[in-house]
Amino acid sequence: MDDDEEGIKALMKLAVETPKRDNTEYHHAIAAFRRAFAEADAALGPELRVRTKGKWKRNGDYVLKMTFKGKASGG
């Protein structure tokens, strides 16, 4: 086995053994957004508008604000 093959095997082994990122919170956030959108769509009707505003906080958190508007809300 030459050096290239050994290097490729080492990289493959590293990729397999590397811990994967836990996307659980991301999936929960997306599910919450979908529920909120469905509820807003039912309440506000077909003229639903969604406005988003994102901001990095000093502590490193990213905050995403969503505002739903439609005819029923007077918007």
Buried (B, 14 or more C-beta within 10 A) or exposed (E): EEEEEEEEEEEEEEEEEEEEEEEEEEEEEEEEBEEEBEEBBEEBEEEBEBEEEEEEEEEEEEEEEEEBBBEEBEE
